[in-house]
């Protein structure tokens, strides 16, 4: 039941943290592999321009300044 899972998760925080970290790494690896295999994104100039554009649009760049 949900209570048992919640109790198990509270007692084994390290295990669930490792599962989360591995999940994030696998998602990042998948995204990285996808963009490496796509010819359009494989060009470094395109990647830099697209990355900067996404950072500027998200507003994150201006939070750093």
C-alpha positions as CSV (number, residue, x, y, z in Angstrom):
1,X,0.0,0.0,0.0
2,X,1.0,3.6,-0.2
3,X,1.8,3.9,3.5
4,X,4.2,1.0,3.3
5,X,6.0,2.6,0.3
6,X,6.2,5.9,2.1
7,X,7.5,4.3,5.3
8,X,10.1,2.3,3.3
9,X,11.2,5.4,1.5
10,X,11.7,7.4,4.7
11,X,13.9,4.6,6.2
12,X,15.9,4.1,3.0
13,X,16.6,7.7,1.9
14,X,20.1,6.8,0.4
15,X,18.6,4.1,-1.8
16,X,15.9,6.3,-3.2
17,X,18.4,9.2,-3.6
18,X,20.6,6.8,-5.7
19,X,17.6,5.7,-7.8
20,X,16.8,9.4,-8.5
21,X,20.4,10.2,-9.4
22,X,20.6,7.3,-11.7
23,X,17.3,8.3,-13.3
24,X,18.6,11.8,-13.9
25,X,21.8,10.5,-15.4
26,X,20.0,8.2,-17.8
27,X,17.7,10.9,-19.0
28,X,20.7,13.2,-19.6
29,X,22.4,10.4,-21.4
30,X,19.4,9.8,-23.6
31,X,19.1,13.5,-24.5
32,X,22.8,13.8,-25.2
33,X,22.7,10.7,-27.4
34,X,19.6,12.0,-29.3
35,X,21.2,15.3,-30.1
36,X,24.5,13.7,-31.1
37,X,22.7,11.4,-33.5
38,X,20.7,14.3,-35.1
39,X,22.7,15.9,-37.9
40,X,21.2,19.4,-37.4
41,X,22.3,19.5,-33.8
42,X,25.6,17.9,-34.4
43,X,27.1,21.1,-35.7
44,X,28.7,23.0,-32.8
45,X,27.7,26.5,-34.0
46,X,24.0,25.4,-34.2
47,X,24.2,23.9,-30.7
48,X,25.7,27.1,-29.2
49,X,23.2,29.3,-30.9
50,X,20.2,27.1,-29.9
51,X,21.5,26.8,-26.3
52,X,22.0,30.5,-25.9
53,X,18.6,31.1,-27.4
54,X,16.9,28.7,-24.9
55,X,18.8,30.2,-22.0
56,X,17.8,33.8,-23.0
57,X,14.1,32.8,-23.7
58,X,13.9,31.0,-20.3
59,X,15.1,34.1,-18.5
60,X,17.8,32.2,-16.7
61,X,20.6,34.2,-18.3
62,X,19.2,37.5,-17.0
63,X,19.0,36.0,-13.4
64,X,22.7,35.5,-13.5
65,X,23.5,39.1,-14.3
